Amino acid sequence: MLTPRQLFLIVFIEGFCSLGAEVLALRQLIPHVGSSIVVTAPTIGFFLLALALGYAAGGRVAGDYAAVVARNFLIAAGIAALGLAGNTVDALFTHVQPVALAYALFIAGVLCPIAWLLGQTVPALTNLMRHERAGEKAGFALYWSTLGSFLGAVSLSLLIMQWLGVSAAVVLVAGLLFAGVLLLSRSLRIVLTVLAGIGLMLAANQRLWVVGETAYASYEVRPIGLLWTVDAQGFIVNNSLSSLLDASTPPQYARYIRRMRQILLDELAFSGREVLVLGAGGFTLSHDEPRNRYTYVDIDPAIRELAEKHFLKAPIRGEFVVDDARRYVKATEHRFDAVVVDVYTARMSIPAHLVTREFWAASRRVLKGDGVMLANLILDGRLETPYARNLLATVESVYGRCGVELLHRGQASSNVVVVCHNSSDVAPAVVYSDERNRADTDVIRAN
């Protein structure tokens, strides 16, 4: 017979691990589908639906309450240990296309089953509680479950992922569920099954090639084979090549970085200027560049140490500020000669709050009068999609006419370097026609 303390501990574990699984699912999806509201809201919605169905299923349990919960914990632990592992999620989105199908399989095959299984815990175990009133039973059970959910969300996102990594968070969630199984049943068969599950958990969550994992991103450094480079290394952020550095003299960088450096140093002849870089990447914009002063802003405090230790093999050149890009440009009183926007969190994903008119207006706010804004966008190679047209129109609604340069013309996706000047006016354009053609006078006014 379970003691009251054991019952509440199991309910606490259920709350911790159910919301922990949701937090981990949202984190593991970032490299593949981003973190926009159109991803997070349905993910949370499906989780809550599965949890509600679990409550209903738990209410129909008529006996063997501890055995049912032990079985559910064991299955949920196995699903979490394997299905929430970064290796599994990466493999799913690599081998299953389109992305929407991989997302649906992840939700239906990993997140929802965990929520449904764990949702049965409170309704089932309240039958074993010895309080006099049903409301008192439910109240205490929900208190410990919700307390576990609170601590799971806070500790996993702010502590475990930040200091130990995402894989450690997966191991913690699955490990607590395995511990819950042993609290409920210690038969030889259960003990052997739990031991096998722990072995699976540890094997599935080995990410030896990852140099760091935080709540924001996974980081890798690996060789990149390109004909025009010598022993090139890539700094991989959320499975996307963020920066490139090779052993040439002078070093070769990613193509968009080389183009931005050319614009700043050669075409604009920057020297002794202040450059703000939103999105640190591998800090290569200022690598071996002593002429100007650089300030990098990135939301992930771990990125500097990881880049210095594993990628640059040297201290970064410039200042590093840990902050959200939009919050920083809204709050800082410093003014810069150039702002470089390079804020991709994954290959095709800019955080939604960094593409709006309000963000671009805030980026213009921190420029000096003759300042320049450079942005690295990843769009389709012909700029034909609604996203490409709308994003460029949004930028130009703030800055006026900007230079737009496709670096991989004709390809499915391309780095697009956008260059805007703070001195430009935002004015509506007039279409020349045979009836009203002011081209000649406009040419005279422009000279």
C-alpha positions in Angstrom: 0.0 0.0 0.0 1.3 3.4 -1.0 1.7 6.0 1.8 0.2 9.5 1.3 3.7 10.9 0.8 4.4 8.4 -1.9 1.1 9.2 -3.6 1.8 12.9 -3.6 5.4 12.4 -4.8 4.1 10.4 -7.8 1.6 13.1 -8.6 4.4 15.7 -8.3 6.6 13.6 -10.7 3.7 13.5 -13.2 3.3 17.2 -13.1 7.0 17.9 -13.5 7.4 15.4 -16.4 4.3 16.2 -18.3 5.0 19.9 -18.6 8.7 19.1 -18.9 7.9 17.0 -21.9 6.0 19.9 -23.4 8.9 22.3 -22.8 11.4 19.8 -24.3 9.1 19.3 -27.4 9.0 23.0 -28.0 12.8 23.3 -27.7 13.5 20.3 -30.0 11.2 21.7 -32.6 13.1 25.1 -32.9 15.8 23.9 -35.3 13.3 22.4 -37.6 10.2 24.6 -37.6 11.2 27.6 -35.6 9.5 29.1 -32.5 6.8 31.3 -34.0 3.3 31.4 -32.5 2.0 29.3 -35.4 4.2 26.5 -34.2 4.0 26.9 -30.4 0.3 27.5 -30.1 -0.8 24.3 -32.0 1.9 22.3 -30.1 0.5 23.5 -26.7 -3.0 23.0 -28.0 -2.4 19.4 -29.0 -0.6 18.7 -25.7 -3.6 20.1 -23.7 -6.1 18.1 -25.8 -4.1 14.9 -25.1 -3.9 15.8 -21.4 -7.7 16.3 -21.3 -8.3 12.9 -22.9 -5.9 11.4 -20.4 -7.9 12.9 -17.5 -11.1 11.3 -19.0 -9.3 7.9 -19.4 -8.0 8.1 -15.9 -11.4 8.7 -14.5 -12.6 5.5 -16.1 -10.0 3.3 -14.4 -11.9 1.0 -12.1 -9.2 -0.9 -10.2 -5.5 -1.8 -9.9 -4.8 2.0 -9.8 -1.1 1.8 -8.9 -0.5 -0.9 -11.5 -2.1 1.2 -14.2 -0.1 4.3 -13.3 3.1 2.3 -13.1 2.4 0.9 -16.6 1.7 4.4 -18.0 4.8 5.9 -16.4 6.9 3.1 -17.9 5.6 3.6 -21.4 5.8 7.4 -21.1 9.4 7.1 -19.8 10.4 5.0 -22.9 8.7 7.4 -25.3 10.3 10.4 -23.6 13.8 8.8 -23.5 13.8 8.0 -27.2 11.3 10.3 -28.8 12.4 13.6 -27.2 16.1 12.8 -27.8 17.8 15.3 -30.1 19.2 12.5 -32.3 15.7 11.1 -32.8 14.1 14.5 -33.6 16.9 15.4 -36.0 16.5 12.0 -37.8 12.8 12.4 -38.1 12.9 15.8 -39.7 15.9 14.8 -42.0 14.2 11.7 -43.4 10.5 12.6 -43.4 9.3 15.3 -45.8 7.4 17.6 -46.0 8.2 19.2 -42.7 4.5 19.4 -41.8 4.3 15.6 -41.9 7.4 15.2 -39.7 5.8 17.7 -37.3 2.6 15.8 -37.2 4.4 12.5 -36.6 6.3 14.0 -33.7 3.2 15.4 -32.1 1.1 12.3 -32.6 3.8 9.8 -31.9 5.7 11.5 -29.0 4.2 14.5 -27.3 0.5 13.5 -27.3 1.0 9.9 -26.0 3.1 11.2 -23.1 0.5 13.7 -22.2 -2.3 11.1 -22.5 -0.5 8.6 -20.4 0.5 11.0 -17.6 -2.9 12.7 -17.7 -4.4 9.6 -16.2 -2.3 9.8 -13.0 -4.3 12.3 -10.9 -7.8 10.8 -11.6 -6.6 7.3 -10.9 -4.5 7.9 -7.8 -7.2 10.0 -6.1 -9.0 6.7 -5.5 -6.1 5.7 -3.2 -6.1 8.9 -1.1 -7.7 8.8 2.4 -9.1 12.2 2.7 -12.8 12.4 3.8 -14.0 14.6 1.1 -13.6 14.1 -2.7 -12.9 17.8 -3.1 -10.1 17.6 -0.6 -8.5 14.7 -2.5 -8.7 16.4 -5.8 -7.4 19.7 -4.4 -4.3 18.2 -2.8 -3.6 16.0 -5.9 -3.9 19.0 -8.3 -1.8 21.1 -6.0 1.1 18.7 -6.1 0.7 18.1 -9.8 0.6 21.8 -10.7 3.5 22.5 -8.3 5.5 19.9 -10.2 4.5 21.5 -13.5 5.7 24.9 -12.3 9.0 23.6 -11.1 9.5 21.4 -14.2 9.0 24.4 -16.6 11.2 26.7 -14.6 14.0 24.4 -13.7 14.3 22.8 -17.1 14.3 26.0 -19.1 16.3 28.2 -16.7 18.7 25.8 -15.1 19.1 22.3 -16.6 19.1 23.3 -20.3 21.3 26.3 -19.6 23.9 24.6 -17.5 23.8 20.9 -18.5 22.1 20.9 -21.9 18.9 19.7 -23.5 20.0 16.0 -23.5 20.4 16.3 -19.7 16.9 17.6 -19.5 15.5 14.7 -21.5 17.4 12.3 -19.2 16.0 14.0 -16.1 12.4 13.8 -17.3 12.7 10.2 -18.4 14.7 9.3 -15.3 12.1 10.7 -13.0 9.4 8.7 -14.7 11.5 5.5 -14.3 11.9 6.4 -10.6 8.1 6.8 -10.3 7.7 3.3 -11.8 9.9 1.9 -9.0 7.9 3.7 -6.4 4.8 2.1 -7.7 6.1 -1.4 -8.3 9.3 -3.2 -7.5 8.7 -6.6 -9.0 11.7 -8.3 -10.6 10.2 -7.9 -14.1 9.6 -4.2 -13.5 13.1 -3.6 -12.2 14.7 -5.3 -15.2 12.5 -3.4 -17.6 13.4 -0.1 -15.9 17.1 -0.9 -16.1 16.8 -1.7 -19.8 14.9 1.6 -20.3 17.6 3.5 -18.5 20.2 2.0 -20.8 18.1 3.0 -23.9 17.7 6.5 -22.4 21.5 7.0 -22.0 22.3 5.6 -25.4 19.6 7.6 -27.2 20.8 10.9 -25.7 24.5 10.7 -26.5 25.3 13.7 -28.7 29.1 13.5 -28.8 29.5 15.8 -31.8 27.5 18.6 -30.1 29.8 21.1 -28.4 27.0 22.7 -26.5 23.2 22.7 -25.9 21.2 25.4 -24.3 17.6 26.4 -24.0 18.0 28.4 -27.2 20.1 26.3 -29.5 22.4 23.3 -30.1 25.9 24.0 -31.3 28.3 21.9 -33.4 31.7 22.5 -35.0 32.5 20.3 -37.9 34.6 20.3 -41.1 33.0 21.8 -44.2 34.2 20.6 -47.6 34.3 23.5 -50.0 36.6 23.7 -53.0 37.6 27.3 -52.3 38.5 26.7 -48.7 41.4 25.1 -46.8 40.5 22.9 -43.8 37.3 24.9 -43.3 35.3 24.5 -40.1 31.6 25.3 -39.8 29.9 26.7 -36.7 26.5 24.9 -36.8 23.6 26.5 -34.8 20.4 24.5 -34.7 21.5 22.3 -37.6 22.2 25.3 -39.8 25.6 26.6 -40.9 25.9 29.9 -39.1 29.6 30.7 -39.7 32.5 29.4 -41.6 36.3 29.9 -41.0 39.2 28.2 -42.8 43.0 28.0 -42.5 43.8 30.3 -45.4 45.7 33.5 -45.0 43.7 35.7 -44.9 40.9 33.4 -43.7 37.8 32.6 -45.8 34.4 33.2 -44.3 30.8 32.4 -45.3 29.9 34.1 -48.5 27.4 36.6 -46.9 30.0 37.5 -44.3 32.6 38.2 -47.0 30.1 40.4 -48.8 29.2 42.3 -45.7 32.8 42.9 -44.8 33.5 44.1 -48.3 30.6 46.6 -48.1 31.7 47.9 -44.7 35.5 48.0 -45.2 36.0 48.5 -48.9 32.9 50.2 -50.4 32.0 52.3 -47.4 35.6 52.6 -46.1 34.7 52.1 -42.5 37.5 52.9 -40.0 37.1 53.8 -36.4 33.4 53.2 -36.6 30.9 51.6 -34.2 29.2 48.5 -35.6 26.2 46.8 -33.9 25.7 43.1 -34.8 22.4 41.6 -33.9 22.9 37.8 -33.7 26.3 36.7 -32.9 26.7 33.5 -35.0 30.4 32.6 -34.9 31.6 36.2 -34.4 33.3 36.2 -37.8 32.3 39.6 -39.0 34.9 41.2 -36.8 37.5 38.3 -37.0 40.9 39.7 -37.8 39.3 43.1 -38.3 41.0 45.8 -36.0 39.8 48.9 -37.8 36.3 49.2 -36.2 34.6 48.6 -32.9 32.0 45.8 -32.8 29.2 45.1 -30.3 27.5 41.8 -30.6 24.0 41.2 -29.2 22.7 37.6 -28.7 20.1 36.1 -26.4 22.1 33.1 -25.6 24.8 33.8 -23.0 26.7 30.5 -23.8 27.4 31.3 -27.4 30.5 33.4 -26.8 32.4 30.8 -24.8 31.4 28.0 -27.2 32.6 30.0 -30.2 35.8 31.1 -28.6 36.7 27.6 -27.3 35.6 25.4 -30.2 35.4 27.5 -33.3 37.6 30.7 -33.3 40.2 29.2 -30.9 40.7 32.7 -29.7 38.8 35.6 -27.9 36.2 37.4 -30.0 37.0 40.8 -31.3 34.5 43.2 -29.8 32.0 43.5 -27.0 29.3 40.9 -26.3 25.9 41.8 -24.8 23.4 39.2 -23.7 20.0 40.5 -24.6 17.1 40.0 -27.0 17.8 42.0 -30.2 14.6 43.9 -30.3 14.7 44.8 -26.6 18.3 46.0 -27.0 17.6 48.3 -30.0 14.5 49.7 -28.2 16.3 50.4 -24.9 19.9 51.4 -25.8 20.9 55.1 -25.9 24.1 54.3 -27.9 24.2 55.2 -31.6 26.0 53.2 -34.2 27.5 53.8 -37.6 26.1 50.5 -38.8 23.6 47.8 -37.7 24.0 44.3 -39.0 20.9 42.1 -38.6 21.8 38.4 -38.7 19.2 36.9 -36.4 18.3 33.5 -37.9 17.6 30.8 -35.3 17.5 28.1 -37.9 18.0 27.8 -41.7 14.7 29.3 -42.6 13.5 30.8 -39.3 13.8 34.4 -38.1 12.0 35.0 -34.7 8.6 36.5 -35.7 9.1 39.6 -33.5 12.3 40.4 -35.5 10.6 40.8 -38.9 8.0 43.4 -38.1 7.9 47.0 -39.0 8.3 47.9 -35.4 11.6 46.0 -35.1 13.0 47.6 -38.3 12.0 51.0 -36.9 13.8 50.3 -33.7 16.9 49.2 -35.6 16.9 52.5 -37.5 16.5 54.3 -34.2 20.0 53.3 -33.1 21.7 54.5 -36.3 23.6 57.7 -36.6 22.4 60.2 -39.2 24.6 58.7 -41.9 24.4 55.2 -40.7 23.7 52.0 -42.7 21.8 48.9 -41.9 22.8 45.5 -43.4 20.6 42.5 -43.1 21.2 38.9 -43.9 17.9 37.3 -45.0 17.4 33.8 -46.3 14.7 33.9 -49.0 13.8 32.1 -52.2 16.3 32.5 -55.0 13.9 34.5 -57.2 12.2 36.6 -54.5 8.9 35.3 -55.7 7.3 34.0 -52.5 4.9 36.1 -50.5 7.3 35.9 -47.5 10.2 37.3 -49.6 8.0 40.1 -51.1 6.4 41.0 -47.8 9.6 41.0 -45.7 11.4 43.2 -48.2 8.4 45.5 -48.4 8.3 45.7 -44.6 12.0 46.7 -44.4 11.6 49.4 -47.1 8.5 50.7 -45.4 10.8 51.9 -42.7 14.1 52.6 -44.5 12.9 53.6 -48.0 14.6 52.1 -51.0 17.3 49.6 -50.1 19.8 47.6 -52.1 18.9 43.9 -52.4 21.6 41.4 -53.4 21.0 37.7 -54.0 24.1 35.7 -53.4 22.8 32.4 -54.7 20.6 33.4 -57.6 18.2 30.9 -58.9 18.6 28.4 -56.1 15.7 27.3 -54.0 16.9 29.4 -51.1 19.6 32.1 -51.0 21.3 34.5 -48.7 20.0 37.9 -49.5 22.0 40.9 -48.3 19.9 44.0 -47.9 21.6 47.4 -47.5 19.6 50.4 -46.3 20.8 54.0 -45.5 19.5 56.0 -42.6 19.6 59.1 -44.8 17.0 57.7 -47.2 13.4 59.1 -47.3 10.4 56.9 -47.1 8.2 58.3 -49.8 5.6 56.7 -52.1 6.9 55.9 -55.6 5.3 57.3 -58.8 4.9 55.1 -61.8 6.1 56.6 -65.1 3.6 56.3 -67.9 3.4 57.7 -71.5 0.6 60.0 -70.3 2.5 61.4 -67.3 6.3 60.8 -67.6 8.4 62.8 -65.2 11.5 60.8 -65.7 13.5 63.6 -67.2 12.8 66.1 -64.4 13.4 63.4 -61.7 16.8 62.7 -63.3 17.7 66.4 -63.1 16.6 66.6 -59.4 18.7 63.6 -58.6 21.9 65.2 -59.9 
